[in-house]
């Protein structure tokens, strides 16, 4: 096992110099620091986590609080996780996974154990019971998502209200006057998830602003449920010629449900999805991008900044980006 003394001999410096390079406790010249880091790389040296924690009061571990509960689409969740973990490793940090179903009690337990330096929290509810604790804890935190009030927090999110509105504006500009909305599973709205509530609110407000007749329903993630929801939308609004879908798990069933009800995409019903670009490209769907990787990366960078004592804004909102594909067409052409 390579030791700090081995690194010092290889770099031609004192062991204390290697320690200062690792901890940043003293200013070291750029030339010496580069020489030491090159020796660390060549020898494959890894600092002992316990010793490093004692020396720096840092564990170099952050907790990633995951929403492993009903209504969460795991393939998209893993995009957030992969980006966050990859970014953490670039900063020589490890990630401890904590499930969100443990709530505030779980956060309190992990914070009290001194296992982590900070928290990255996902699947934030509008009235999230973890927020008061996050404001009080000694460890910094960053939220992917945002509660109703962001004061005293650091949050990064897609502007979901603007995303819902962007879908409506795109379809209205194509001449559609009757638009349906197929949302997340009902359990997501029941727990007041911010992203779901804000998207539906943005959709409704834009429809009202544009004079669009609209109907919104949740959708579960199986074919029979999606078919029932689409049928209900068409029954409520027989003239519906466009559909906004904010449910990645349901997307695969939307076209087949419409087809079973005698509607073709885009000839009879245009479809816009809010989802990752890769998924939309596979299904040839016009979409507003869900930038999961960018949100995961930015969230971890913000947490690193907070750990280093740098100021961060309470809220960073990413603007929605719409990409047109084969699932939408002007209403006049289809008429």
N, C-alpha and C positions, 0 to 999 in steps of 0.2 A: 504493500500500500504506500503510495507516494505521500510524503509528509511535507510540511511547510519548510523544513530544513533542506530537503531535496531540491525544492524549487529555488530556495535562496542560493544554494551551491551552484545550480545550473545557471542562474541569472547573474551570479557574482555579486550578490548583495547580502545584507544581514537579514536574518529571519524576521526581525521587527519591520524591516522595509516591506517585505512581502505582506505582512499583516496589515500595514498601513494602506497598501494598495487595495487589499481586499475590503477593508472596513471604511476607507475614506476618512479616517480620523485625523490624518495629517496630510498636508500638501506635499506631493511627490512630483518631481520633474516629469515632463511628458516622456522624455527619453527613457528614464528608469522605469516608469509605469509600463511603457510599451514592452520593454525587455522582460519585465516580470510576467506580464500577461502572456507573452509569447512562450515563456518557459512553462507557465501553467498549462497552456494549450498543448505543447509538445509532450509534456510528461503526463498529461491526463489527470492533473490534480483536482480533487473536489473537496472543498472545505467541509469539515465535520459540522453538521447542522447544529448539534448541541453546543459545541464550542463557539460557533459563530453567533448563536443566539446570546450566549453569555457575554461575548465581547461587544456586541452591537445593540443589544436589547431588541433585536429583530430576528424573526424566524425565517424570513424570506418565503413565507407561505401565506397565501390568501385563500379565503373561503369563497367558493362559488355556490350560491344558493339556487338550486335547480327546482323548477316547477314540475316535479314528477307526479302529476295528478290528472284526473279525468279532464278531457277537453284539450289536452296539450298534444300537439302533433310532433312526435319525436324526431323525424328527419329534419325538420326546420330547427328544432331546439338544438340539435347537435351541431348545426352551423354556427350558432352563437357560441356554444361551448368550445368548439375547435378553434375558432378565432381568438377567444379569450385565453385559452390555454397556450396557444402558440405565441401570443403576445407576451404572456407571463414568462415563458421560457426565454424569450429574447432579453428579458430583464433579470435572468438568473433566478426566477421565482417559481415555486411549485404551487399547485392548486389542490385544495381540499374540497371535495364535493359534499354539500349539505343539502338534503331534500327540503323543499319549501313547506311540506306538510307538517314539519316540526314547528313552524310559526315562530313567534317571538320567543317562546321558551327555548327552542333549539338555538336561536341566535345567542341568547343569554348564556346558555351552557357552553357553546363554543368560545364566546368572548371571554368567559370566566376561566377557561382552561389555559389561556395564553398560548394556544396552538397556532394562531394566525395573527398577521399584522393588520389585516383589513378584510372587508366583505364586498363582494360583487353580488348584487341581489337582482333576481329576474322575476317576471310575472307579477308586476306590481299592481295592486288593487287601488281604486280611487280612495277608499277609506282603509288602507292597509294597516293592520294592527302592529306591524313591525316598525312602522315609521317613527313613533315616539321613542322607541328604544334605540334606533339607528341615530337619532339626533343626540341622544344622551351618551352613547358609548364612547369609550376612549379611543377605540380603533376607528379609523376612517372607513367610509363606505361609499360605493357608487351604485346607483340603481339603473338598470336597463328597463326603462318605463318610468312612469311618474304618477304620484298620487295627486289628489286634488290640490294640495298645497306643497310647493317645493322649497319653501324657506328653510334654511338650515341643512339642506341636502345637496347632493351632486347627482344629477340625473341626465341620462342621454336617451333619446328616443326618436323614432320616426314621427313626423307630424301626422298622426293618424287622422285627425280632423281634416287637415288639408288633403290627405290621401283619399278619404271618402268623397270630398268635394271635387277633387280632380277627376274621379271616375264619372261623376254626374256631368261635369262640364264637358268632358270629352264626348259623352253620348248625346248630350243636348246639342252640342255643336254639329253632330251628325244628323240631327233632325228627330231624335227620339223624344217622345213626350210622355211615355208611360214606362217607367223603369222600376224593376223589382230589386230587392237586396236580399241576398242569402248570406246570413251571418255565421258566427261561430256557434258551437254547440250551446244549448241552453244553460248548462252548468257554468259556462264561462261568464255569461251575463248575470247569473245568480250570485256569483262571488264578486261581481262588480269589477272585473278586470279592466284596467284603464284603456288598453289598446282597443278592445272590442267596443266598449261604450263610446269612445271618442270617434271611432270610425263610423259607427252608426249615426252618431250625432252630426258629424260632418256631412254624411250622405243626406240626412234629412234636411239640414239647413240649406244645403246647396240646391236640393230639389225644390224647396219652397222659394228660394231666391230666383230660380230659373223658371218657375211656373210649371214644374213637372209633377205629374201624378205619380206617387210612389207608394210602395208597400214593402215593409221589411219583416223578415222572419228569421229566427235561428235555424240551424240545420245540424243534424247529427252526422256521424261519419260513416254511415252504411247506405247502400243503394236504396233500400226501401224507405228509409227516412228522408233521403234527399228527394226521391221521387214524390213522396207525400208533400214535402215543403214546396217543391216546384208546382205541383198540381194545385196546392192551396193558393200560391201566388197568382196563377193563371185564373183560378176561379174568382178570386177577389178582384183581379184586374185583367179581364179578358183581352184588352187591347195592348197588353204588355209586349213591347218589342225589344227590350234590352234588360240585362240582368248584371248586377254587380255581385261578385262572390268574394267574401272575406272568410274563407275556410279552406285551407290547403287540403285537408283530408277529404273534403266533399268534391273537390274539383274533378276528380276522375269520374264521378257519377253524374255531373251536371249535363253534359252533352247527351249521354245515353238516356237520362230522364226526360230531357226535352224531346228527344227523338221518339221515345215511347208515348209522348203526349202529342205527337204530330207536328213538332217544331224542329226546324233545322237551324244550325249555327253556321254562318251568321244570317242566312237568308230570311229566317223568321224571327229569330231572337239573337241580338248581338250580346256578347259576353265580355265583361272586363273583370279581371281577377286582381286581388292584392296578394302577392306571393313572391317568393324568390324568382329572379329572372330565369334561372336554369329550368325550373319547373314550368314556367310560362312558355319558354322556348320549346320544350319537349312536347307541349300540348298545343302549340301555335296560338296562344292566347294573348290578346292585348292585355297589358298588365301595368299596375303600379308596383314598382319593385319594393319588396321587403328586404332591406339591406342588412341581413342578419350578420354577415361577416364583418361589415363595417361597424355596426353597433357593438359587436363583441370586442373588436379591436379598440375602438375609441373608449369604451367603458374601462378596459384594463389600463389603457394609457392614462386616463383620468385618475384611476386609483393609484397608479405608480406616482403620478404627480402629487397627489394628496399625501402619500407616504413620505415623499421627499420634502414636504412642507411647502409646496407650491400652491398658490391660489387657483381655484377652479370656479367656473360659473355654476350657478345653481341648476341651470337647464341648458342643454344642448339639443336642439331639434334639427333633424335632417329633413330637408325638403323632399316631397314626393317626386319621383321621376316616372313618367308614363311612357311606355313603349308600345307603339301600334303594331298589331299582327293580324292574322287572318280571321280572328273571331269577331271583329267589328266591321261594319260597313255603313255607309250613309243610308238613312231611312228612305230617302227618295229613290235610290237605286233599287231597293228591295220592293218598294211599293209598285 
